Amino acid sequence: MASTLVIIPAYNEEACIVSTVKELSKVAPQYDYVVVNDGSKDSTAELCRKNGFNLIDLPANLGLTGAFQTGMKYAYRHGYDQAIQFDADGQHSPSFIEELVNAMNETQADIIIGSRFVTKQKPKSLRMLGSNLISTLIRFTTGAKINDPTSGMRLYNRSMIEQFAIRGDLTPEPETLAFLIKRKDASVIERQVNMRDRVAGESYLTFSKSIAYMANTCSAILFSLWFRR
């Protein structure tokens, strides 16, 4: 059986982190996990230590990219075959992890996306308009159809873990998906999952940051992709 690590980046998640990890341990105890505390200003790290959680405590806030790369380096150095990005805020349900792992084992895909929009339609909203634009740009630049490019629930195989561990320019964002498909011939498939609303804590993306995120992502897919090797 392939060994799988659940990577949980956490920034100011004192209201959610305990329930998230405990649910993960109850529903999917067969998988290892690591919480990467991204320089939180609240008691996230303290709560993790108090509950005996497997924790990497970063001394400063690096952002989602830095926290996720830290988790991938951990996965690489400890020899995991697969690693999955998992939100600390409770939006991701651990009940879907096994389905994604089974899909990777069956298809030998490099990346499995836990997608909200395989069998369900996207709602009509400004945010989904941005998602559609990113999907279109990925299709235009790589030929791959990705229905939910902004999903944060992604499972990576060993070769993808290695890429994140040894390179400093890969992010857990749609432009990296496009890069890995275009430049590394990564195979990417999607599986339907359901996601819950955040109930507490602080998101990496505020409204203003979301607008900048969409603009930067589209720019990266259109331009940066052609200059990265």
Secondary structure in CASP SS format (residue, H / E / C, confidence):
PFRMAT SS
TARGET T0000
AUTHOR 0000-0000-0000
METHOD secondary structure of the structure
MODEL  1
M C 1.00
A C 1.00
S C 1.00
T E 1.00
L E 1.00
V E 1.00
I E 1.00
I E 1.00
P E 1.00
A E 1.00
Y C 1.00
N C 1.00
E C 1.00
E C 1.00
A C 1.00
C C 1.00
I H 1.00
V H 1.00
S H 1.00
T H 1.00
V H 1.00
K H 1.00
E H 1.00
L H 1.00
S H 1.00
K H 1.00
V H 1.00
A C 1.00
P C 1.00
Q C 1.00
Y C 1.00
D E 1.00
Y E 1.00
V E 1.00
V E 1.00
V E 1.00
N E 1.00
D E 1.00
G C 1.00
S C 1.00
K C 1.00
D C 1.00
S C 1.00
T H 1.00
A H 1.00
E H 1.00
L H 1.00
C H 1.00
R H 1.00
K H 1.00
N C 1.00
G C 1.00
F C 1.00
N C 1.00
L E 1.00
I E 1.00
D E 1.00
L E 1.00
P C 1.00
A C 1.00
N C 1.00
L C 1.00
G H 1.00
L H 1.00
T H 1.00
G H 1.00
A H 1.00
F H 1.00
Q H 1.00
T H 1.00
G H 1.00
M H 1.00
K H 1.00
Y H 1.00
A H 1.00
Y H 1.00
R H 1.00
H C 1.00
G C 1.00
Y C 1.00
D C 1.00
Q E 1.00
A E 1.00
I E 1.00
Q E 1.00
F C 1.00
D C 1.00
A C 1.00
D C 1.00
G C 1.00
Q C 1.00
H E 1.00
S C 1.00
P H 1.00
S H 1.00
F H 1.00
I H 1.00
E H 1.00
E H 1.00
L H 1.00
V H 1.00
N H 1.00
A H 1.00
M H 1.00
N H 1.00
E H 1.00
T H 1.00
Q C 1.00
A C 1.00
D C 1.00
I E 1.00
I E 1.00
I E 1.00
G E 1.00
S E 1.00
R C 1.00
F C 1.00
V C 1.00
T C 1.00
K C 1.00
Q C 1.00
K C 1.00
P C 1.00
K C 1.00
S C 1.00
L H 1.00
R H 1.00
M H 1.00
L H 1.00
G H 1.00
S H 1.00
N H 1.00
L H 1.00
I H 1.00
S H 1.00
T H 1.00
L H 1.00
I H 1.00
R H 1.00
F H 1.00
T H 1.00
T H 1.00
G C 1.00
A C 1.00
K C 1.00
I C 1.00
N C 1.00
D C 1.00
P C 1.00
T C 1.00
S C 1.00
G C 1.00
M C 1.00
R E 1.00
L E 1.00
Y E 1.00
N E 1.00
R H 1.00
S H 1.00
M H 1.00
I H 1.00
E H 1.00
Q H 1.00
F H 1.00
A H 1.00
I H 1.00
R C 1.00
G C 1.00
D C 1.00
L C 1.00
T C 1.00
P C 1.00
E C 1.00
P H 1.00
E H 1.00
T H 1.00
L H 1.00
A H 1.00
F H 1.00
L H 1.00
I H 1.00
K H 1.00
R H 1.00
K H 1.00
D C 1.00
A C 1.00
S C 1.00
V E 1.00
I E 1.00
E E 1.00
R E 1.00
Q E 1.00
V C 1.00
N C 1.00
M E 1.00
R C 1.00
D C 1.00
R C 1.00
V C 1.00
A C 1.00
G C 1.00
E C 1.00
S C 1.00
Y C 1.00
L C 1.00
T C 1.00
F H 1.00
S H 1.00
K H 1.00
S H 1.00
I H 1.00
A H 1.00
Y H 1.00
M H 1.00
A H 1.00
N H 1.00
T H 1.00
C H 1.00
S H 1.00
A H 1.00
I H 1.00
L H 1.00
F C 1.00
S H 1.00
L H 1.00
W H 1.00
F H 1.00
R C 1.00
R C 1.00
END
